[in-house]
Amino acid sequence: MLRGAAVAAAGPLVGGIAAGSAAASSAPNAATGPFGSSGSFGSSGHCHDTAGLGPNVLVFDPSMADAAIQAQVDAVFATQQSNQFGTERFALAFKPGTYTVDINVGFYTHVLGLGDSPDDVVINGHVTVDAQWLEGNGTQNFWRAAENLSIVPPDGLERWAVAQAGPMRRVHVKGNMTLWPSPPGNQWSSGGFLADSVVDGQVESGSQQQWLSRNDTFGSWTGANWNMVFLGVQGAPAQSFPTPPYTTVDQTPVVREKPFLTVDRHGAQHVFVPAVRRNSTGTTWAHGRAKGQSIPLTSFHVARPGDSAATLNQALARGKHLLFTPGIYAISSPLRVDRPGTVVLGLGLATLQSTHGNTVIEVADVDGVTIAGVLLEAASAHTPVLLRVGHGTSRRRHSADPTALFDVYARIGGALAGGAGISVQVDSNDVILDNLWLWRADHGLDNTVGWSVNPADTGILVNGDHVTAYALAVEHYQKYEVLWQGNHGSTYFFQNEHPYDVPTQSAWVHGATKGYAAYKVADRVTEHHAWGLGSYCFFNLNADIYTDRAYEVPDTPGVVFTDLMTVCLNGAGGGGILHCINNTGDPVQNGFGTFNMKSYANGAGTV
């Protein structure tokens, strides 16, 4: 979505806590840091680092005074509310119990309950994402998360007005929920992802352009804009694309949920890895504890910023899993994940930077690996691949125990100049991709964004067969943004923006073709299915830039796209998208416009 101003000045605290409230005013003096003079845990009235997870994981328990917890939470938000490209990272972790607090969730802030069930941690208050820091524009509310807790809003309304990379997972909202910012302001929003969650009341999408709900249960849903997708959701609206644009698929074909951190009544910490489910609806926890495996935290290397690639690889070689505590990690050589079933889990949007043009993570062609909750960043002039799963095409199947990526994000530019060829490459078969945002930055800090400043070719290259993607968002890459070369693949919800900053048409052609398709299925593919796709253009240099098509696929009976659309957001003289898919579909160009297509297969489209 058109992002508006790149970075605005911070506004007042908003959402669950009004600026100037007693809770807000009780935050520690900024001169001593957000956690008081100690800068860490352990002093009277502060949370205790009982989990051994370092100074940026705030662990709360019910014995603490609510006012003391509120002060800590407010202090984090005061730091993170508008800190879009800052270096601070935080996790706010709540042990089982009940808390009367309001939690405003800013950038690089991860709110998590530590119970076996979401109902083990009860927040009598709000867990809020709003957008008053950007005058009501929620389209830049990136890089934050909430999971594994129950929210009881005292006014009956939970607000989660996020953009990309703002997932909510495994949450029970005991009330209604709205997905767009509060007044005043333009109230735009551009998300989003909600999974394994229950909303007892109504979900209101408001200004959200697009959204994926997967394996949820709703009392009801209201609202639509461009592309709303429901997959395995109880209480979802009926299929009706494009009027309104609801894409509803009854069952999720194959998925396992993201692993999560727990603490038992004896204080022992574990990471719970949910089991694979097939043809599922609703949550994993509605009828008791989810099925899966609990791994003691003692089986993990708990990484801290400053750990070298050599240290992390030594831990992996000893058979350890990896838990990245919040922070930024300089990774100078690939982290090699070779053991089946290895879990690599980040807290607090842990950021792994490729500092020497190296792949950040290389996963072997083995069963059951998890990569979750990490932001991968190009910190050198050219990194050929940031994350790779498998090494070349293989006939080995992993359907019984697939590798999965959850909440994995890539960033090229924005915080620092850098370049990449491919952000994510999937060579293994049967991989599950669950909420990926791969982003060549369109805005950021000075000297970090530009056609030749943060070059990046392709967001994701899929060579493996039977790969399934849920919530795939890929934006602003300079060639094919998605290049899918494996067979029998499927995508449920795709969100895309073409690069804003194309300087001239001649800079963005290949052969006789203007631009690049956002989603390209290779000519040799015989079976591929996709549901609920949106591709948008906003060519902002007034340079009359066109791309011939948004989607490009082989015309064969096994390749079927369902519920796809294009949007033009730039004004006259900007250019546009000439066809929706292949050479079919009306143009959207030189002014706001949308085009919807119900289906495309074997050379024929249905509008």
C-alpha positions as CSV (number, residue, x, y, z in Angstrom):
1,M,0.0,0.0,0.0
2,L,1.1,3.6,-0.6
3,R,2.9,4.3,2.6
4,G,2.5,8.0,3.0
5,A,5.2,10.0,4.7
6,A,8.4,7.9,5.2
7,V,8.9,8.5,8.9
8,A,6.7,11.0,11.0
9,A,7.4,12.5,14.3
10,A,6.3,10.5,17.3
11,G,2.8,11.4,18.5
12,P,1.4,10.9,22.0
13,L,0.8,7.5,23.5
14,V,-2.4,6.1,22.1
15,G,-4.5,2.9,22.0
16,G,-5.1,1.2,25.3
17,I,-3.5,4.0,27.3
18,A,-4.2,7.7,26.8
19,A,-1.2,10.1,26.9
20,G,-1.1,11.7,30.3
21,S,-2.9,8.9,32.1
22,A,-1.7,7.8,35.5
23,A,-0.2,4.7,34.0
24,A,1.6,6.5,31.2
25,S,3.0,9.2,33.6
26,S,4.5,6.6,35.9
27,A,7.1,5.4,33.4
28,P,10.7,5.8,34.7
29,N,12.6,8.9,33.9
30,A,14.1,8.6,30.3
31,A,17.5,9.7,31.6
32,T,17.9,6.4,33.4
33,G,16.7,4.3,30.5
34,P,13.4,2.5,30.0
35,F,14.1,0.1,32.9
36,G,15.3,2.4,35.6
37,S,18.9,2.9,36.7
38,S,19.8,-0.7,36.5
39,G,19.0,-0.9,32.8
40,S,18.0,-4.6,33.4
41,F,16.0,-6.7,35.8
42,G,16.1,-7.6,39.4
43,S,15.6,-4.4,41.3
44,S,12.5,-3.8,43.4
45,G,9.3,-3.4,41.4
46,H,11.0,-4.5,38.2
47,C,10.6,-7.8,36.3
48,H,13.0,-10.6,37.1
49,D,15.2,-12.3,34.4
50,T,14.2,-15.7,35.7
51,A,14.2,-17.2,32.2
52,G,17.8,-16.2,31.6
53,L,16.9,-14.5,28.3
54,G,18.8,-11.3,28.7
55,P,18.0,-7.6,29.4
56,N,15.6,-7.1,26.4
57,V,13.2,-9.9,27.5
58,L,10.9,-8.5,30.2
59,V,9.4,-11.4,32.1
60,F,6.3,-10.6,34.2
61,D,4.6,-12.7,36.8
62,P,1.3,-12.2,38.6
63,S,3.0,-11.4,41.9
64,M,4.2,-8.1,40.5
65,A,2.1,-5.0,41.0
66,D,0.1,-4.1,37.9
67,A,1.3,-0.5,38.1
68,A,4.9,-1.6,38.1
69,I,4.3,-3.8,35.0
70,Q,2.4,-0.9,33.4
71,A,5.4,1.4,33.9
72,Q,7.7,-1.0,32.2
73,V,5.4,-1.6,29.3
74,D,4.9,2.1,28.8
75,A,8.6,2.8,28.8
76,V,9.1,0.3,26.1
77,F,6.4,1.8,24.0
78,A,7.8,5.3,24.5
79,T,11.0,4.0,23.0
80,Q,9.5,2.0,20.2
81,Q,6.3,3.8,19.1
82,S,7.9,5.5,16.1
83,N,11.3,3.8,16.1
84,Q,10.8,2.3,12.6
85,F,14.4,1.8,11.7
86,G,16.0,1.8,15.2
87,T,18.2,-0.9,16.7
88,E,16.3,-1.6,19.9
89,R,14.4,-5.0,20.2
90,F,12.1,-6.1,23.0
91,A,10.0,-9.1,24.1
92,L,7.3,-8.7,26.8
93,A,6.7,-12.1,28.3
94,F,3.9,-12.9,30.7
95,K,3.9,-16.0,32.9
96,P,0.5,-17.7,33.5
97,G,-1.9,-15.5,35.5
98,T,-4.1,-12.5,35.2
99,Y,-2.9,-8.9,34.6
100,T,-4.7,-5.6,34.6
101,V,-2.6,-3.7,32.1
102,D,-2.8,-2.0,28.8
103,I,-0.1,-2.8,26.3
104,N,0.7,-0.6,23.4
105,V,2.8,-2.5,20.9
106,G,5.4,-0.5,19.0
107,F,8.1,-1.4,16.5
108,Y,10.2,-4.5,17.2
109,T,8.1,-5.4,20.2
110,H,6.9,-9.0,20.7
111,V,4.2,-9.6,23.3
112,L,3.8,-13.3,24.4
113,G,2.1,-15.4,27.0
114,L,4.1,-18.3,28.5
115,G,1.3,-20.7,29.1
116,D,0.3,-23.9,27.4
117,S,-3.0,-22.4,26.3
118,P,-3.8,-18.8,25.4
119,D,-6.3,-18.7,28.3
120,D,-3.5,-19.3,30.8
121,V,-2.4,-15.7,30.4
122,V,-5.3,-13.2,30.8
123,I,-4.8,-9.5,30.0
124,N,-7.6,-7.5,31.4
125,G,-6.9,-4.6,29.2
126,H,-5.9,-3.9,25.6
127,V,-3.0,-5.2,23.4
128,T,-3.1,-2.3,21.0
129,V,-1.5,-1.4,17.7
130,D,-2.7,2.1,16.5
131,A,-1.2,4.7,14.2
132,Q,-1.3,8.1,15.8
133,W,2.5,8.3,15.5
134,L,1.9,8.6,11.7
135,E,-1.3,10.7,11.9
136,G,-3.7,7.8,11.6
137,N,-1.8,6.1,8.8
138,G,-1.4,2.4,9.7
139,T,0.4,1.3,6.5
140,Q,3.8,1.4,8.2
141,N,2.9,-0.5,11.3
142,F,5.5,-3.2,10.6
143,W,7.7,-5.6,12.7
144,R,5.7,-6.4,15.8
145,A,3.8,-9.4,17.2
146,A,1.5,-10.8,19.8
147,E,0.8,-14.4,20.6
148,N,-0.4,-17.0,23.1
149,L,-2.6,-14.9,25.4
150,S,-6.2,-14.0,26.2
151,I,-7.3,-10.3,25.9
152,V,-10.3,-9.0,27.8
153,P,-10.8,-5.4,26.6
154,P,-12.7,-3.5,29.3
155,D,-14.6,-1.5,26.6
156,G,-15.2,-4.7,24.6
157,L,-13.0,-3.6,21.6
158,E,-9.5,-4.9,20.8
159,R,-7.6,-2.8,18.1
160,W,-4.8,-4.4,16.0
161,A,-4.2,-1.9,13.1
162,V,-1.1,-3.5,11.6
163,A,0.6,-3.6,8.2
164,Q,2.9,-6.3,7.0
165,A,5.1,-8.3,9.5
166,G,2.6,-7.7,12.3
167,P,1.1,-11.1,13.1
168,M,-1.2,-12.1,15.8
169,R,-1.2,-15.8,16.6
170,R,-2.8,-18.1,19.2
171,V,-4.8,-15.3,20.8
172,H,-8.3,-15.4,22.4
173,V,-10.1,-12.0,22.2
174,K,-13.0,-11.9,24.6
175,G,-14.8,-9.2,22.8
176,N,-14.8,-7.5,19.4
177,M,-11.8,-6.7,17.3
178,T,-11.0,-3.9,14.8
179,L,-8.2,-3.9,12.3
180,W,-7.9,-0.2,11.5
181,P,-6.6,2.9,13.3
182,S,-8.6,5.1,15.5
183,P,-9.4,8.7,14.5
184,P,-8.2,11.3,13.8
185,G,-6.2,10.9,10.6
186,N,-6.7,9.1,7.3
187,Q,-6.9,5.8,9.0
188,W,-5.3,3.7,6.2
189,S,-4.1,0.2,7.1
190,S,-2.4,-2.5,5.1
191,G,-2.1,-5.9,6.8
192,G,-2.2,-8.5,7.8
193,F,-2.3,-12.0,9.4
194,L,-4.3,-13.7,12.1
195,A,-3.8,-17.4,12.8
196,D,-4.9,-20.0,15.4
197,S,-7.0,-17.5,17.2
198,V,-10.5,-17.0,18.5
199,V,-12.5,-13.7,18.5
200,D,-15.6,-14.2,20.5
201,G,-17.3,-11.2,18.9
202,Q,-17.1,-9.5,15.6
203,V,-14.0,-8.7,13.6
204,E,-14.2,-5.4,11.7
205,S,-11.7,-5.0,8.9
206,G,-12.3,-1.3,8.3
207,S,-9.7,0.3,6.0
208,Q,-7.5,-2.8,5.7
209,Q,-6.7,-3.4,2.0
210,Q,-6.0,-7.0,2.4
211,W,-5.9,-9.7,5.2
212,L,-5.4,-13.4,5.7
213,S,-7.2,-15.2,8.5
214,R,-6.1,-18.8,8.9
215,N,-7.4,-21.5,11.2
216,D,-9.4,-19.0,13.4
217,T,-12.9,-18.9,14.9
218,F,-14.9,-15.7,14.7
219,G,-18.3,-14.7,16.1
220,S,-18.7,-12.8,12.8
221,W,-16.8,-10.7,10.3
222,T,-17.7,-7.4,8.7
223,G,-15.9,-5.2,6.2
224,A,-13.9,-5.7,3.0
225,N,-11.7,-3.6,0.7
226,W,-9.5,-5.3,-1.9
227,N,-8.6,-8.9,-0.9
228,M,-9.8,-10.7,2.2
229,V,-8.9,-14.4,2.4
230,F,-10.2,-16.9,5.0
231,L,-8.7,-20.3,5.2
232,G,-9.9,-23.0,7.6
233,V,-11.9,-20.3,9.5
234,Q,-15.0,-21.1,11.5
235,G,-17.4,-18.2,11.2
236,A,-15.9,-16.8,8.0
237,P,-18.1,-15.0,5.5
238,A,-19.2,-17.0,2.4
239,Q,-17.2,-17.0,-0.8
240,S,-18.2,-13.9,-2.8
241,F,-15.2,-12.4,-4.6
242,P,-15.3,-9.7,-5.9
243,T,-18.5,-8.3,-4.4
244,P,-17.5,-8.2,-1.6
245,P,-13.9,-9.5,-2.2
246,Y,-14.1,-12.5,0.1
247,T,-12.1,-15.6,-0.8
248,T,-13.1,-18.4,1.5
249,V,-11.5,-21.9,1.5
250,D,-13.1,-24.3,4.0
251,Q,-10.0,-26.2,5.1
252,T,-6.3,-25.6,5.4
253,P,-4.6,-28.5,3.5
254,V,-1.5,-28.9,5.6
255,V,0.0,-26.7,8.3
256,R,1.7,-26.8,11.6
257,E,1.6,-23.8,13.9
258,K,4.6,-21.7,15.0
259,P,6.5,-23.0,18.0
260,F,6.1,-20.9,21.2
261,L,7.9,-20.5,24.5
262,T,6.3,-21.8,27.8
263,V,7.1,-21.9,31.5
264,D,5.6,-24.5,33.8
265,R,4.6,-24.0,37.5
266,H,8.1,-25.1,38.6
267,G,9.7,-22.4,36.4
268,A,11.1,-24.8,33.8
269,Q,11.1,-23.3,30.3
270,H,10.2,-25.2,27.1
271,V,9.5,-24.5,23.5
272,F,6.4,-26.3,22.3
273,V,6.4,-27.4,18.6
274,P,2.8,-28.1,17.4
275,A,2.2,-31.1,15.3
276,V,1.3,-31.1,11.6
277,R,-2.5,-30.9,10.8
278,R,-4.1,-31.8,7.6
279,N,-7.5,-30.6,6.2
280,S,-8.0,-28.5,9.3
281,T,-10.4,-25.9,10.5
282,G,-10.3,-23.8,13.6
283,T,-7.6,-23.6,16.2
284,T,-5.2,-26.1,17.7
285,W,-6.3,-25.4,21.3
286,A,-10.1,-25.1,21.2
287,H,-10.6,-28.6,22.7
288,G,-7.6,-28.8,25.0
289,R,-3.9,-28.8,24.7
290,A,-2.5,-28.8,21.2
291,K,-0.8,-31.9,20.0
292,G,3.0,-31.6,19.5
293,Q,6.4,-31.9,21.2
294,S,7.7,-29.9,24.1
295,I,11.5,-29.3,24.0
296,P,13.3,-28.1,27.2
297,L,15.0,-24.8,26.9
298,T,18.1,-26.6,28.1
299,S,18.2,-28.1,24.6
300,F,18.6,-24.7,23.1
301,H,21.6,-22.4,22.7
302,V,20.2,-19.1,23.9
303,A,21.8,-16.6,21.6
304,R,22.7,-13.0,22.6
305,P,23.7,-10.2,20.4
306,G,27.5,-10.5,19.9
307,D,27.4,-14.2,19.4
308,S,29.4,-15.0,16.3
309,A,28.4,-17.2,13.4
310,A,31.2,-19.6,14.6
311,T,29.7,-19.8,18.1
312,L,26.2,-20.4,16.7
313,N,27.4,-23.1,14.3
314,Q,29.3,-24.9,17.1
315,A,26.0,-25.0,19.0
316,L,24.2,-26.4,16.0
317,A,26.9,-29.0,15.5
318,R,26.5,-30.1,19.1
319,G,22.8,-30.8,18.4
320,K,21.4,-27.7,20.0
321,H,18.4,-25.7,18.8
322,L,18.8,-21.9,18.6
323,L,16.7,-19.3,20.5
324,F,17.7,-15.8,19.4
325,T,17.0,-13.2,22.2
326,P,16.0,-9.7,21.0
327,G,18.7,-7.8,19.2
328,I,20.8,-7.4,16.1
329,Y,23.2,-10.1,15.1
330,A,26.1,-9.7,12.7
331,I,26.3,-13.0,10.8
332,S,29.5,-13.2,8.8
333,S,29.1,-16.8,7.5
334,P,26.1,-19.1,6.9
335,L,24.4,-20.7,9.9
336,R,24.2,-24.3,8.9
337,V,21.1,-26.1,10.0
338,D,21.8,-29.8,9.1
339,R,20.0,-31.8,11.8
340,P,16.3,-32.9,11.2
341,G,13.8,-31.3,13.6
342,T,16.1,-28.3,14.5
343,V,14.2,-25.2,15.8
344,V,15.6,-21.8,15.1
345,L,13.3,-19.3,17.0
346,G,13.6,-15.6,17.4
347,L,12.1,-13.4,20.1
348,G,11.5,-9.7,19.8
349,L,12.1,-9.5,16.0
350,A,15.7,-10.7,16.3
351,T,17.5,-9.3,13.3
352,L,20.2,-11.4,11.5
353,Q,22.4,-9.3,9.2
354,S,24.5,-10.7,6.3
355,T,27.7,-8.7,6.8
356,H,30.0,-10.4,4.2
357,G,27.7,-11.2,1.2
358,N,27.0,-14.5,2.8
359,T,23.8,-16.5,3.1
360,V,22.5,-16.0,6.7
361,I,20.8,-19.4,7.1
362,E,21.3,-22.6,5.1
363,V,18.9,-25.4,5.9
364,A,19.9,-28.9,4.7
365,D,17.4,-31.1,2.7
366,V,16.1,-32.8,5.9
367,D,12.8,-33.3,7.7
368,G,11.0,-31.0,10.2
369,V,13.2,-27.9,10.5
370,T,11.6,-24.7,11.9
371,I,12.8,-21.2,11.1
372,A,10.6,-18.6,12.9
373,G,10.4,-15.1,14.1
374,V,13.5,-13.6,12.4
375,L,14.2,-10.5,10.3
376,L,16.9,-11.2,7.7
377,E,18.8,-8.1,6.5
378,A,21.3,-7.4,3.7
379,A,24.2,-5.5,5.3
380,S,26.6,-5.8,2.4
381,A,26.5,-4.6,-1.2
382,H,25.4,-7.9,-2.6
383,T,24.2,-11.0,-0.9
384,P,23.2,-13.7,-3.5
385,V,20.7,-15.5,-1.2
386,L,19.7,-14.5,2.4
387,L,18.0,-17.8,3.3
388,R,18.1,-21.1,1.5
389,V,16.2,-24.3,2.3
390,G,17.7,-27.3,0.6
391,H,20.6,-27.4,-1.9
392,G,19.5,-28.0,-5.4
393,T,16.5,-29.9,-6.6
394,S,15.8,-33.2,-4.9
395,R,13.4,-36.1,-5.2
396,R,13.3,-36.5,-1.5
397,R,9.9,-36.0,0.0
398,H,9.2,-34.5,3.4
399,S,5.4,-34.7,3.5
400,A,5.2,-36.5,6.8
401,D,7.4,-33.9,8.6
402,P,7.8,-30.8,6.5
403,T,10.2,-28.0,7.1
404,A,8.4,-24.7,7.9
405,L,9.1,-21.0,7.9
406,F,7.0,-18.8,10.2
407,D,7.1,-15.0,10.4
408,V,10.3,-14.8,8.4
409,Y,11.0,-11.4,7.0
410,A,13.7,-10.0,4.7
411,R,14.7,-6.4,4.4
412,I,17.0,-4.8,1.7
413,G,17.5,-1.1,2.5
414,G,15.6,1.1,4.8
415,A,17.8,0.8,7.9
416,L,21.1,0.5,6.0
417,A,22.1,0.4,2.4
418,G,22.6,-3.1,1.0
419,G,21.7,-5.4,-1.9
420,A,20.6,-8.9,-2.5
421,G,19.9,-11.3,-5.4
422,I,17.3,-13.6,-3.9
423,S,15.9,-13.2,-0.4
424,V,14.5,-16.7,0.1
425,Q,15.2,-19.7,-2.0
426,V,13.3,-23.0,-1.4
427,D,14.9,-26.1,-3.0
428,S,13.4,-28.7,-0.7
429,N,10.1,-30.4,-1.3
430,D,7.0,-30.0,0.9
431,V,8.1,-26.8,2.7
432,I,5.4,-24.7,4.4
433,L,5.7,-20.9,4.3
434,D,3.5,-19.2,6.9
435,N,3.5,-15.4,6.9
436,L,6.5,-14.1,5.0
437,W,7.1,-10.4,4.2
438,L,10.0,-9.9,1.8
439,W,10.7,-6.2,1.3
440,R,13.0,-4.2,-0.8
441,A,12.5,-0.9,1.0
442,D,10.6,1.9,-0.6
443,H,11.4,4.3,2.2
444,G,13.9,4.5,5.1
445,L,16.8,6.4,6.6
446,D,18.9,8.8,4.5
447,N,21.0,7.1,1.8
448,T,19.5,3.7,2.2
449,V,16.9,3.6,-0.6
450,G,17.3,4.1,-4.3
451,W,17.2,2.1,-7.6
452,S,21.0,1.4,-7.3
453,V,21.3,1.9,-3.5
454,N,19.3,-1.1,-2.4
455,P,19.1,-3.3,-5.5
456,A,17.3,-6.7,-5.1
457,D,16.2,-9.0,-7.9
458,T,13.7,-11.5,-6.5
459,G,11.9,-12.0,-3.2
460,I,11.4,-15.7,-3.3
461,L,12.5,-18.5,-5.7
462,V,10.7,-21.8,-5.3
463,N,12.4,-24.8,-6.9
464,G,10.9,-27.5,-4.7
465,D,7.8,-29.4,-5.4
466,H,4.6,-29.5,-3.2
467,V,5.5,-26.2,-1.5
468,T,2.6,-24.4,0.2
469,A,2.6,-20.7,1.1
470,Y,0.1,-18.9,3.4
471,A,0.3,-15.1,3.6
472,L,3.1,-14.4,1.1
473,A,3.8,-10.7,0.8
474,V,6.6,-9.6,-1.5
475,E,7.3,-6.0,-2.4
476,H,9.4,-3.7,-4.6
477,Y,11.9,-6.2,-6.1
478,Q,13.3,-5.3,-9.4
479,K,12.8,-8.5,-11.4
480,Y,10.3,-11.3,-10.9
481,E,9.3,-10.8,-7.3
482,V,8.0,-14.4,-7.0
483,L,9.5,-17.0,-9.3
484,W,7.9,-20.4,-8.8
485,Q,9.7,-23.2,-10.7
486,G,8.6,-26.2,-8.6
487,N,5.5,-28.3,-9.4
488,H,2.4,-28.9,-7.4
489,G,2.8,-25.7,-5.4
490,S,0.0,-23.5,-3.9
491,T,-0.4,-20.1,-2.4
492,Y,-3.2,-18.8,-0.2
493,F,-3.1,-15.0,-0.1
494,F,-0.5,-13.0,-2.0
495,Q,0.1,-9.3,-1.5
496,N,2.5,-7.3,-3.7
497,E,3.7,-3.9,-4.8
498,H,5.8,-3.3,-7.8
499,P,8.9,-1.2,-7.3
500,Y,8.0,2.5,-6.8
501,D,11.3,3.9,-7.9
502,V,11.7,2.7,-11.5
503,P,13.7,5.6,-13.0
504,T,12.9,4.9,-16.7
505,Q,11.1,2.3,-18.7
506,S,14.4,1.2,-20.3
507,A,15.7,0.4,-16.9
508,W,12.8,-2.0,-16.4
509,V,12.4,-4.3,-19.4
510,H,13.5,-7.8,-20.4
511,G,13.5,-8.5,-24.1
512,A,10.4,-6.9,-25.5
513,T,8.5,-7.1,-22.2
514,K,7.8,-4.0,-20.1
515,G,8.6,-4.6,-16.5
516,Y,8.3,-7.9,-14.7
517,A,5.4,-9.9,-13.4
518,A,5.1,-9.9,-9.7
519,Y,4.2,-13.6,-9.6
520,K,5.8,-15.8,-12.3
521,V,5.1,-19.5,-12.6
522,A,7.7,-21.1,-14.8
523,D,6.7,-22.4,-18.2
524,R,7.6,-26.0,-17.4
525,V,5.2,-26.2,-14.4
526,T,2.2,-28.4,-15.0
527,E,0.3,-27.9,-11.7
528,H,0.0,-24.8,-9.5
529,H,-2.9,-23.3,-7.6
530,A,-3.2,-19.8,-6.0
531,W,-6.1,-18.1,-4.2
532,G,-6.6,-14.5,-3.2
533,L,-3.9,-12.4,-5.0
534,G,-3.4,-8.7,-5.1
535,S,-0.7,-6.8,-7.0
536,Y,-0.5,-3.0,-6.9
537,C,1.6,-0.3,-8.6
538,F,2.6,3.1,-7.4
539,F,5.3,4.4,-9.7
540,N,6.2,7.6,-7.9
541,L,8.7,9.3,-10.2
542,N,6.1,10.4,-12.8
543,A,8.2,8.6,-15.4
544,D,5.3,6.9,-17.3
545,I,6.3,3.3,-16.2
546,Y,4.4,0.2,-17.2
547,T,4.5,-3.5,-16.5
548,D,2.9,-5.7,-19.1
549,R,1.3,-7.9,-16.5
550,A,1.0,-8.6,-12.8
551,Y,0.9,-12.4,-13.0
552,E,2.5,-14.7,-15.6
553,V,1.7,-18.4,-15.8
554,P,1.8,-21.3,-18.4
555,D,-1.5,-21.9,-20.1
556,T,-2.1,-25.4,-19.0
557,P,-5.1,-27.0,-17.3
558,G,-3.3,-27.7,-14.0
559,V,-2.3,-24.0,-13.4
560,V,-5.3,-22.3,-11.8
561,F,-5.5,-18.8,-10.2
562,T,-8.6,-18.0,-8.2
563,D,-9.7,-14.5,-7.1
564,L,-6.9,-12.2,-8.4
565,M,-6.8,-8.4,-8.7
566,T,-4.7,-5.4,-9.6
567,V,-4.7,-1.9,-8.3
568,C,-3.1,1.3,-9.7
569,L,-2.3,3.9,-7.0
570,N,-0.3,6.5,-8.9
571,G,-1.7,9.5,-10.7
572,A,-1.7,10.6,-14.3
573,G,1.8,10.3,-15.9
574,G,2.9,7.6,-13.5
575,G,2.0,4.6,-15.7
576,G,0.4,1.3,-14.7
577,I,-0.3,-2.4,-15.1
578,L,-1.4,-3.3,-18.7
579,H,-2.8,-6.8,-18.0
580,C,-3.9,-8.7,-15.0
581,I,-2.5,-12.1,-16.0
582,N,-0.7,-13.1,-19.1
583,N,-2.4,-11.0,-21.8
584,T,-5.8,-11.1,-20.2
585,G,-7.5,-8.5,-18.0
586,D,-8.1,-4.7,-18.4
587,P,-5.3,-2.2,-17.6
588,V,-5.1,-0.1,-14.4
589,Q,-3.1,3.0,-15.2
590,N,-2.7,6.8,-14.7
591,G,-5.0,7.2,-11.8
592,F,-6.6,5.1,-9.1
593,G,-8.2,1.9,-10.5
594,T,-8.8,-1.7,-9.7
595,F,-9.4,-4.8,-11.8
596,N,-10.8,-8.1,-10.5
597,M,-10.8,-11.5,-12.0
598,K,-12.6,-14.5,-10.5
599,S,-10.4,-17.2,-12.1
600,Y,-7.8,-17.9,-14.8
601,A,-6.9,-21.3,-16.2
602,N,-5.6,-22.6,-19.5
603,G,-5.6,-19.2,-21.3
604,A,-9.1,-18.1,-20.2
605,G,-10.2,-15.7,-17.5
606,T,-13.5,-15.2,-15.8
607,V,-14.4,-11.7,-14.6
